Amino acid sequence: MVWGDYGAPQGGTITTEPGIDALVLECRWTGSVRIGRLGTQELPPGFYVYVGSAYGPGGVAARKEHHRQIANRRHWHMNYLWPACDLLAVGFRTDTASQEHAWAYAVARLSSAAVPMPSFGSSNCQCKAHLFWFARLPSVRTLRQRVKTKLDVYR
């Protein structure tokens, strides 16, 4: 199932297979938020794309549901953003070979992307970050072209 640009879904369901995901978020809140060991970080209003992987039980669907909930025990950096951000869409690709870092690099190279919090989501790799900020919502088409892959999008 594919969306044009974050419009209504045209059918299908999110998969329980493992893969890579890109969460598209909107933040209307202005202020700072404490992000685990990263400490207190400014969270500018706008749109965010977070690139991650979903290789645990339940695959992409389980990861999406985990991220939608405000966790009492915040294990991942993303868990700290939910009180301030709304989930707009989940882009994903089922794959057994992780392309998470390639996707993060590709999104980072978009001319309108900024890294609001260095090391966010990338404390266990060499990437600058896995969270990217945009003043305007990047189009699904642009994200697809950048990651150079089929990108299914589910809300």
C-alpha distance (Angstrom), angle and dihedral (degrees) to the residues before:
residue distance angle dihedral
M1 . . .
V2 3.75 . .
W3 3.79 133.1 .
G4 3.77 124.6 -147.9
D5 3.79 98.3 -137.6
Y6 3.80 110.0 -25.4
G7 3.81 91.5 -53.6
A8 3.78 127.2 135.9
P9 3.80 115.8 -46.4
Q10 3.79 117.7 -104.1
G11 3.79 95.3 -144.3
G12 3.77 137.9 -70.9
T13 3.76 133.0 88.1
I14 3.75 136.9 -104.6
T15 3.79 112.9 -92.1
T16 3.79 130.0 -112.1
E17 3.80 89.2 -150.9
P18 3.81 120.6 107.3
G19 3.77 119.6 -97.4
I20 3.77 150.4 114.7
D21 3.80 122.4 -59.4
A22 3.78 137.2 -164.5
L23 3.79 114.9 -159.1
V24 3.80 116.3 -154.7
L25 3.80 112.4 -153.3
E26 3.76 137.9 179.9
C27 3.79 122.7 -149.1
R28 3.80 119.6 -167.5
W29 3.78 93.6 166.1
T30 3.80 121.5 98.7
G31 3.76 121.2 -150.6
S32 3.75 143.2 59.5
V33 3.77 131.9 -58.5
R34 3.79 132.2 -162.8
I35 3.83 110.5 -118.4
G36 3.82 108.8 -168.6
R37 3.82 112.0 -100.6
L38 3.81 91.0 -5.9
G39 3.80 87.0 72.3
T40 3.79 126.6 -150.9
Q41 3.80 111.9 -10.5
E42 3.79 133.2 -175.9
L43 3.80 112.4 -114.6
P44 3.80 109.2 -158.3
P45 3.81 116.4 -157.9
G46 3.79 114.9 -105.5
F47 3.78 137.6 75.3
Y48 3.77 128.4 -40.2
V49 3.79 134.6 -163.9
Y50 3.79 116.5 -159.0
V51 3.80 119.2 -168.6
G52 3.79 118.3 -154.8
S53 3.76 144.4 144.3
A54 3.77 131.7 -110.0
Y55 3.79 108.5 -158.3
G56 3.80 98.6 136.4
P57 3.81 127.7 95.1
G58 3.81 111.7 -53.7
G59 3.81 93.3 23.3
V60 3.80 120.8 -143.7
A61 3.83 94.7 -9.8
A62 3.81 93.1 54.8
R63 3.81 92.2 47.0
K64 3.81 91.4 50.1
E65 3.81 91.6 51.1
H66 3.80 91.5 47.0
H67 3.80 91.4 51.8
R68 3.82 92.7 48.1
Q69 3.79 91.7 61.1
I70 3.78 126.0 76.5
A71 3.79 100.6 -123.1
N72 3.79 122.8 -141.1
R73 3.81 88.4 -150.8
R74 3.78 108.3 44.3
H75 3.78 107.5 -151.3
W76 3.82 101.5 159.5
H77 3.80 128.3 46.1
M78 3.82 89.5 -117.2
N79 3.80 90.5 64.2
Y80 3.80 89.3 69.4
L81 3.82 94.5 57.9
W82 3.81 100.4 56.9
P83 3.80 97.7 85.8
A84 3.84 88.2 58.6
C85 3.84 104.1 32.5
D86 3.79 138.8 60.1
L87 3.79 122.4 -143.4
L88 3.81 110.2 -123.4
A89 3.79 101.1 173.6
V90 3.78 146.1 -19.1
G91 3.78 119.0 -134.1
F92 3.77 114.6 -165.3
R93 3.76 146.9 167.2
T94 3.77 123.8 -159.5
D95 3.75 109.9 -131.0
T96 3.77 137.8 141.6
A97 3.82 92.0 -147.1
S98 3.79 110.8 73.5
Q99 3.78 114.1 -119.8
E100 3.81 92.6 168.7
H101 3.81 95.3 115.6
A102 3.81 93.3 44.5
W103 3.82 89.1 51.5
A104 3.82 91.7 48.5
Y105 3.79 90.4 50.6
A106 3.80 91.7 47.8
V107 3.83 94.1 50.1
A108 3.81 90.8 45.6
R109 3.80 89.4 57.7
L110 3.81 93.7 59.7
S111 3.80 106.2 115.1
S112 3.81 92.5 -127.7
A113 3.83 95.6 47.9
A114 3.79 122.9 108.4
V115 3.80 130.6 -177.3
P116 3.80 105.4 -128.0
M117 3.81 95.4 178.6
P118 3.81 118.4 26.6
S119 3.84 112.7 -139.8
F120 3.82 92.7 18.1
G121 3.81 105.6 151.6
S122 3.79 91.3 -7.0
S123 3.79 104.7 81.0
N124 3.82 89.7 119.7
C125 3.83 98.1 48.2
Q126 3.80 142.5 43.6
C127 3.83 96.2 -102.7
K128 3.80 117.3 119.1
A129 3.83 88.3 -128.4
H130 3.79 142.8 -38.5
L131 3.82 94.3 -137.4
F132 3.79 120.7 79.3
W133 3.81 130.5 -174.6
F134 3.80 127.1 -143.5
A135 3.80 129.1 -175.3
R136 3.83 88.0 -149.4
L137 3.77 127.9 34.0
P138 3.82 109.6 -95.4
S139 3.80 112.5 -129.8
V140 3.77 121.9 -110.9
R141 3.80 87.5 -123.7
T142 3.81 91.2 56.6
L143 3.81 91.9 48.2
R144 3.82 91.2 48.6
Q145 3.78 91.8 50.3
R146 3.78 92.2 47.4
V147 3.79 96.8 50.5
K148 3.84 88.8 41.4
T149 3.75 94.1 -141.4
K150 3.75 142.4 94.1
L151 3.78 104.9 -78.3
D152 3.78 116.8 -165.3
V153 3.79 112.9 -158.1
Y154 3.77 125.2 -154.3
R155 3.77 129.9 174.9
